């Protein structure tokens, strides 16, 4: 069940903005990639679900690679992808 308590939301924002941001991001990416891999392993998954899972894995891997780059290069890459 989801909580809409302002204190809970504030606490989650502090994680995303504080010194634990990078650790949180790594765990989030790892979790999502594993979730999409489980879809690929699911024999009952449809072709569409598999295609979406594969695409999302590629997106997360690309974002991780971009985030590991120096700041200026990363910002430039994001700008180029957005245009």
C-alpha positions, 0 to 999 in steps of 0.5 A: 500500500502506498503512503501519501504522508508528506514526511515519507515523501520528504524522506525519499526526496532526501535520499535522492538529493543527499549523499546517498543519491549515487548508491540509491541510483545504482540500486534502482537501476540494478533492480529495474534491470533484474525486473526486466530480465525476469520478464525475458525469462518468463515463458508466458511473456508476450513478444510485446512485453519482451520487446519492451523489456529488452528496450528498457534494459538497453535504456538503463544500460545507456543511462548508466554509461552516460552517468559515469561520464564527466559532467560536461560530457554527460550534459552534452550527450543528454542535450543531443539525445533530447534534440 
